[in-house]
Amino acid sequence: MMVRIICDGCGADLFESGRTTKFRLELTCEELEHNSGGMIHAVRAYPPIDRAHHFCNLNCLGDWLASR
């Protein structure tokens, strides 16, 4: 199985770094533990994003945000 990580902003391949050190940004949604204090809530919550998103840099992240 081949793993591919593509920039959600510009479409660049972010998996291979070659011989130099490179970085990528990852935007993820992390569920926080909730403390209901013994109360039960009938609330359905949806995450703000449906999956992790990857970006080359802040410019690609900004372009992606502007397009949403």
C-alpha positions as CSV (number, residue, x, y, z in Angstrom):
1,M,0.0,0.0,0.0
2,M,1.4,3.4,-1.0
3,V,1.1,6.3,1.3
4,R,0.6,9.7,-0.3
5,I,0.3,13.0,1.6
6,I,-0.8,15.8,-0.6
7,C,-1.0,19.5,0.3
8,D,-4.7,20.5,0.6
9,G,-3.7,24.0,-0.5
10,C,-1.7,23.5,-3.6
11,G,-1.6,19.8,-4.3
12,A,2.1,19.3,-3.8
13,D,3.5,15.9,-2.7
14,L,4.4,16.2,1.0
15,F,5.5,12.6,1.7
16,E,9.1,12.5,0.4
17,S,11.6,15.0,1.8
18,G,14.6,13.9,-0.3
19,R,18.0,14.6,1.2
20,T,17.1,17.8,3.0
21,T,15.0,18.3,6.1
22,K,11.5,19.6,5.3
23,F,8.4,20.2,7.3
24,R,4.7,20.1,6.7
25,L,1.7,21.5,8.6
26,E,-1.1,19.2,9.8
27,L,-4.5,20.5,10.8
28,T,-6.4,17.9,12.8
29,C,-9.5,17.8,15.0
30,E,-8.9,16.5,18.4
31,E,-11.8,15.6,20.7
32,L,-11.5,17.1,24.2
33,E,-12.5,15.1,27.2
34,H,-15.7,16.5,28.6
35,N,-16.7,16.5,32.2
36,S,-20.5,16.6,32.5
37,G,-20.4,16.6,36.3
38,G,-23.0,13.8,36.4
39,M,-25.3,15.4,33.9
40,I,-26.3,13.8,30.7
41,H,-26.6,16.0,27.6
42,A,-28.7,15.2,24.6
43,V,-26.4,17.0,22.1
44,R,-25.0,15.8,18.9
45,A,-21.6,17.4,18.1
46,Y,-19.9,17.3,14.8
47,P,-16.1,18.0,14.3
48,P,-15.3,21.2,12.4
49,I,-13.3,19.2,9.8
50,D,-13.9,15.7,8.5
51,R,-10.2,14.5,8.4
52,A,-6.7,15.7,8.9
53,H,-5.5,18.2,6.3
54,H,-1.9,18.8,5.3
55,F,-0.1,22.0,4.0
56,C,3.3,23.0,2.7
57,N,3.3,26.2,4.7
58,L,1.2,29.0,6.2
59,N,0.5,30.4,2.7
60,C,-1.1,27.1,1.6
61,L,-3.1,27.0,4.8
62,G,-4.3,30.6,4.3
63,D,-5.3,29.8,0.7
64,W,-7.2,26.7,1.8
65,L,-9.0,28.7,4.5
66,A,-9.9,31.4,2.1
67,S,-11.4,28.9,-0.3
68,R,-13.7,27.3,2.3
